[in-house]
Amino acid sequence: MAEYTIVGHGETREILEKLLPYLKPKRELAKHAIRISKIPKKPTPKELLQYAALVDKSAEYNYSKKRTNTKETLIAYFKNHKILSP
């Protein structure tokens, strides 16, 4: 077993794109990660919700009992702070 740390969205996307043809069990997760890595530096609330949906979808491939932030919690935050219209 080996561990490899990649830092940065661009670098992560580059490695995943190169590995994609060889991935079998986590190919869909890699595709989600590539899409997520393209998030703009300052997304609009609408864009951020679209990326949050991708993150939620990718969470289906891995279990994390500490994960508390989801698209739904982001929507609630936006509504509470009047960032997003209902």
C-alpha positions in Angstrom: 0.0 0.0 0.0 1.3 3.4 -0.9 0.1 6.9 -0.1 0.5 9.9 -2.5 -0.4 13.4 -1.5 -1.4 15.9 -4.2 -1.8 19.6 -3.4 -3.9 22.0 -5.5 -7.0 21.7 -7.7 -5.1 21.8 -11.0 -2.6 19.2 -10.0 -5.3 16.9 -8.6 -7.3 17.2 -11.8 -4.2 16.5 -14.0 -3.4 13.3 -12.1 -7.0 12.1 -12.0 -7.4 12.7 -15.8 -4.2 10.6 -16.4 -5.4 7.8 -14.1 -9.0 7.8 -15.3 -8.6 5.1 -18.0 -7.1 2.7 -15.4 -9.6 3.3 -12.6 -12.4 0.7 -12.3 -14.1 0.7 -8.9 -13.8 4.5 -8.3 -14.0 5.8 -11.9 -17.3 7.7 -11.2 -15.8 9.2 -8.0 -12.8 10.4 -10.0 -15.1 12.0 -12.6 -16.9 13.8 -9.8 -13.6 15.0 -8.3 -12.5 16.3 -11.7 -15.7 18.3 -12.0 -15.4 19.6 -8.5 -11.8 20.7 -9.1 -13.1 23.1 -11.7 -14.9 25.3 -9.2 -14.2 29.0 -9.8 -12.2 31.0 -7.1 -15.3 33.1 -6.3 -18.4 31.1 -7.3 -21.9 32.6 -7.2 -24.3 31.1 -4.6 -26.0 29.2 -7.5 -22.6 27.8 -8.7 -21.6 26.9 -5.2 -24.9 24.9 -4.8 -24.2 23.1 -8.0 -20.7 22.1 -6.7 -22.2 21.2 -3.3 -24.5 18.7 -5.1 -21.5 17.1 -6.8 -19.7 16.9 -3.4 -22.8 15.2 -2.0 -22.9 12.8 -4.9 -19.2 11.9 -4.4 -19.8 11.3 -0.7 -21.8 8.3 -1.7 -18.6 6.6 -2.6 -16.9 7.1 0.7 -18.2 7.0 4.3 -17.5 9.9 6.6 -19.2 10.1 10.0 -17.7 13.6 10.6 -19.3 15.1 7.4 -21.9 17.7 8.4 -21.9 20.2 5.6 -24.1 19.3 2.7 -26.0 21.1 0.0 -29.0 21.2 2.3 -27.0 22.9 5.1 -25.6 25.4 2.6 -29.1 26.2 1.4 -30.2 26.8 5.0 -27.2 29.0 5.6 -27.9 31.1 2.4 -31.6 31.5 3.4 -30.7 32.5 7.0 -28.3 35.1 5.7 -30.6 36.2 2.9 -28.0 35.3 0.3 -30.4 33.1 -1.6 -34.1 33.8 -2.3 -36.5 31.0 -1.2 
